[in-house]
Amino acid sequence: MNPAVVVSSTTPGYGIVRALGLMGVPVVVVTYDPDDVLTASKYAVDVIIAAHPEKGEAQFIGSLVNIAHRYSGSLLIPGSDPALAAISRNKAELDKHYIVACHNWERTKLFLDKMYTYKLADEIGVPVPKTLIPASIEDVENYGKSVKYPCVIKPRQVHIFFDIFKVKMFWIENYDELIKMYKKTASVDSGVVIQEFIPGEDGHGVNYNSYFWNGQPLVEFTARKVRNAPPKLGAPRVVVSQEIPVILESGRQIVKALGFDGYSCTEFKWDPRDNTYKLMEVNGRHNLSSLLSIECGLNFPWMQYKHLMKGELPTQSSWEKGVYWIDFLTDALYSAKSFRQERYSIKEYLRPYLKRHIFADLDLWDLGPFLKRWENAIERVITVLWNLIRVKLGCGSQKKGVYLKTKIDKQ
């Protein structure tokens, strides 16, 4: 089989690598993070270090072109938003060398940029939280006088925002905080949105995973979030497969309206105020908990490979419900840190571990990524402690941005 060239530096990338490696596909990892856990996987037959796709797009694309003579005709899969943005902007050039598993930029920006996503959802009648795309400080001031707090400031493009602030969004408690944080974040190139916060537990968030072709859903899979990191505002750390028929129609509507073909993960959150699931975002790439659907019987990366490389259209098959996906390192950290805030019972914390489950990066047959991630975490702890000691001794100042939590969230 021709190789798959997977570009990523995050947990979703490992899900792709493992899913294809298990099926015997040679996987080439292209990474822009020296601490990338993907490089330690036994399924990686080659590792290419490239420039960051957002900070050095020309050099990043150049690296992909330079290795094309070795992997010409291979499937190129962007496994992160920065990689997806850069590859889609340069798809015409990369199409000369690879089978590129994404749309061009005109299509990709519709789901990467929330301004377009929410506008489209509103046009077709898919519910969204009350949202402002501010054009000026005056817009924010007027919105701030009418909105119910708390609300959030979040990016139009998550990957650009996260690279700067190391969080996915900011929690806003009152009008003064809103004005202050808007002024802090307004300089982000892609812009921000201000959005009402939908109340409720992390378990109100759900995923609609699908493989579309020619406007039709060929395969569908749904799951419910259990715990997020950090709680309320973060990415999932525990997810469970569950049949959720009520979100199918909205999921199909938005993916079809986007003109999207291939695999996507669309996120909704249930609003108890009007008993409606509201659209949060559309991920046009393999998502964080991608190994969950594989454990349940739907190997989306393998479907994608067979379709784009061999012309075999995916078909729906049954899948297992009640299976958990667990990001063990992140869940352990936040369960300890947020124990009082979350107020789960010990039984609720342990349930995912006692039921059938799959870990985000712990696999006894491929231990390298898990050990690499722990090594990275220990290095961050040592760095933080050393900086604190230096500050105490008056030998230097604490370096900003070097935090264990940030690295764990990023992975």
N, C-alpha and C positions, 0 to 999 in steps of 0.2 A: 504493500500500500504506500501511496505517496504520503509524506509527512504532513502533519498539521503544525503550522507556525503560530504559537500562542503568545500574544503580547500582553503582559500584565505584570503587576507587582503586588497583587492582593489575593485574598482568599478565593474570590470567584475564579481567578486564574488557575488556582490549584484544582478546583472542581473540574475545570475543563481538561487539564492535564491528566488527572487521574481517570476521568470518565473515558477519555480516548485511549489512554495507555492500557487500561483493562481490556480493551477491545483489540489490542495489538497494533494500534496506530503509532508509528514513530512520532514523537513530539519534540519539536524544537522550541525552546523557551527564549523569548526576547524580553529582557527586563531592563528597567531603568532605575532600579533600586539595588544597591550593593548588599542589602540585608534581605533580599527577596527569598522567601521560603521555597519558591518554585524551583530554585536552582539546586536544591538538595533532594529533589524527587528522583527516584530510580527510573521513572518514566521519561525523564528528560534526556534525550539522546545527544543534544547539543545545547549549549547556553551561549547566548549572544548578549553582550552588554551594550546598551544603546543610550543615547542622550534622552533626557526627559522629553516626552512628546509635546508638552506645552511650553517648556522653557527653551527648547532647542528643536523646534519642529523640523527644520530643514535637515539638521544632522540626523535626527531620528529617522526620517524618511530615507535619507541617504544610506543609513545602515541596512534598512530593509532591502533597498535596491542592490546594495553591494553583496549581500548574501544570496541574491536571487539565482545566481548561476549554479549554486549548490542545491537549491530547493525550488527551482522553477516548476510551476504547475501545482505547487502545494496549496493547501487551504490555509489562508491567513485569517486568524480569529482575534479581533481585539477583545481583551478581557477586562478592560477598565475604561472609565469615561475619558481620561486623557488620551489613551490610545485610540479609542473609538473616534474622538473628535479629529485627531490628526490624520488617521487613516482615511476617514470619510472625506476630508478636505482634499486629500491627494489620491482618491480612488482611481481616477483616470490613469495616472502614472503607474500605480501598483497593479492595476488590472492587466498590464502588459506582462507581468511576471507571475502573478498568483491568481488563485480563485479567492476573491476577497469577500469575506462573510459579513458585509455591512452595506448600507445604502450610501449614496453620495451625500454631500453636506446639505444640500437643499432639503433632503428628506430627514436626515439625522438631526438637524437643528430643531425640527418640530417637536422632538421629544427630549432632547438634551436641554433646551431652553424652555423653562416653565412658562414664560410669557406666551409662547406659541401654543403650548400644550393646554393651558387653562383656557385660552381664548377659543381654541377648537372645541374643547369639552363643553364650554358654555353654548357654543353654536349648535351642537348636536344634542343638547339636553342631558349630558352626563353631569351629575351633581359634583360641585367642587366647594371647598371652604370659601368663605368671604375673603377675597384677595384684592390687594392693591398693587399695581405695578407703578411705582411713583416716578414721575418725571421731574419733580422739584421738591424742595423742602416744604413748599406751601401745600402740596398734595398730602404730604405726611402729616402736617399739622392739622389739616382738615379731617383726615382719616382718624388721627389720634384722639380727636374730640368726640368721635361717635362710636368707635370700636369698643367692644367689651373686652376687658383684660382678664387673664393674660392673653397675649398674642405672640407671634414669632416673626423675626426677620430671618428670611432664608434666601439662598442664592437662586438666581435664574439658572445658573450652571453650577452644580454642586462641586465638581472637581476643582474648579478655579477658586471658589470660596474656601474650600477645605485646605488647599495649599497655603493660603494666607493666614487663616484664623484657627486652623486645626480643629474646628467643630463644624457640624452640618448646618446649625442654625443657632440663633440667640433667643433666649426666653425673655420676654418683655412683660414687666409687672404693671407699669403705669406710663402716663404720658411723657414725663421727663426722661425716663429710660428709653422710650421709643425715639425721641428726638436725638438723644445722645448716641444711641447705637446706630441710627440711620446715618448720622454724620460720620461715624467711624467706618461704616461699611459701604457708603455710597461711591467710594472711589474704585470699587471692584469693577474690572473691565466689563464683565457680563451683566452687571446690574443686580438688584435684589428685588424681592417681593416681600410685602408685609401681609401676613395672613392670620386670620383668627385661629386660635388653638382649639381643636376639637377635644372636649373633655373625655375622660375615660381611661381605662387601663391599657397597657401595652397589648393585651389580648384582643383589643378591638381592631387592630391592624391585620389586614389579610393580603395575600398575594394571588393574583391571577396569572399563572404561567401558561404560555401558549406557543404553538408553532403555526404560523399563518403562511398561506401561499395563495396568491391571486385573490386576496380579500376574504379567504375562507379559513376558519380555524380547523386545522387538521388534527391537532393534539392539544388537550387542555388538562391542566392540573392546578388544584387550589390548595392553599395552606394558610394556617393562622399563626401569627406571631404570638409568642408566649412571654418573653422577656426581652427588653431592649437594653442597649448600653450606649449612653446612660439612659436610665428610665425616662419614658415619655418622649424624649427628643432624639434618641440615638438609633443606630442600626440594630437589627435583631441579633440576639445572642442565643436564643432558643426559639425554634419554629416547629410546628407539628403539622403533618399532612392531614387535611380535613376536607370533606366535600362541602362546598359552600355555593349552592346553586344560585343564590340571590345575586351574586356578583358577576355571573357569566355574561348576562346581557350587556351590562355597562362595559365590561372588559372587552367584549367583542366589538362594541360600538366604537370605542376610542381607538383600538388597534386598527380597525378597518378604516376609520376616518383619517388616520395618519398615513394610510397607504403603506403600512409596514408589512414586510415579508420576512419570515424567519422566526427565530426565537426572541421572545420578549417577556419581561416580568412587570406587570402592572399592579401598583399598590393602591389599596383603598383603606379607609378607616371608617368604622361605624360611628355615626353621630347620634347619641341617645336622645338629643333634643328633638329630632324629627324622624328618628328610626330610619335613617338613610345612610348607605355606604357612599362616601365621597372620595373622589379621585385625589390621590396625593402625588403620584408621579408614574411615568412610564420609563422602564429601563430597557433600552434596546440592545441589551447584551446579556450574557449569563450572569445571574445574580449571586449575592453573597451565599445563600443557602442552596446553591445549585446541586450539591450532592444529595439533598433530600429526595428530589424527584427520582434520581438514579436508584437510590436505595428502595424506593417504592415501586420501581419497575419501568420508569420512563427515562431513558438515557438521552436527554435532549442534545448534548454535544455529538453523540454518535449518530442520532437522527440527522443532524445538520451535516455531518461529514458524509453520510451515505447519500443524502439528497444532492448536495452541491458537487460532490466528487463522482458519484455513481449514477445520479439521476433517479434515485429511489425515493419517492414521496413518502413521508411519514404517515402512519395511520394510528388512530386512537386504539389504545388497549386499556384493560383494567389496571388499576394501580392500588396500592395498599394504603389504607387509612390508619391514623393513629401512630405513625412513626415520627420520631423526633430527630431534629438536627440540632446539634449542640456545639457551640464554640466554647470549648472547655476552659481555656485560659481566661477568656473574657468573662465568661459566666462566673467562674470562681472569684475573679477580682471584684466584679460588681455585686455579686451576691453578698460578699463580705462588706463591701463599702456601703451598699444601699439597703442593708437588711431592715433597718427601722423605717426608712422611707417607703419601701415596697410593701412591707407588712404581709409577705407570703408566709405560710406555715412551713415548717421543716418538710412536711410531707409534699407540699407543692414544689419546693425547691428540688426535692429528690425524685419526684415522679418521672421526669424525662430520662433520668439515668437508670431507673428501674424498668422502664418500658423499652420496647425495641427502639434503637436509636443509631445514629451515625454521627461521628465527630467531624468538625470542619477540617481538621488537619491531622488527627490522630488515627493512624492506620498501622497495625502491627506488621503488614507486609510492605509498608513504605514509611518507615519511621523518620526519615531524613527531614521532611518539612516540619514535623512536630518538634524535633530536637533543635532544629535551626531557630524556630520561633522562641523556644525557651532560652536558648543562648542569647538571642537578641534582647529578650526581656531582662535577663540577668545583667547584661552589659548596661542597659539603661538604668537599672537600679544602682549599680556600682557608680555610674557617671553622676547620677543625682546625689548620692551620698557623698561622693568625693567633692562635688561642687559645694555642698552644704558645709563640709568640713573646712574647705578653703575660705568660705565666707566667715565662718566662726573664728578661724585663725587670722583673718584679715589678709589672706594671701591673694584674694581675687574676688570677683563678683560672680554671682550665680548666673549661669548662661540661660538666657531665655529660650523657651521652646524645647528644652530637653526634659521630657517627662515620659515616664513609663506608660501612663494612660494614653497619651497621644499615639505612641507607637503601636500599642495594642489595638486601639480604635482603627488605625490605618490598615493594619493587617487584616 
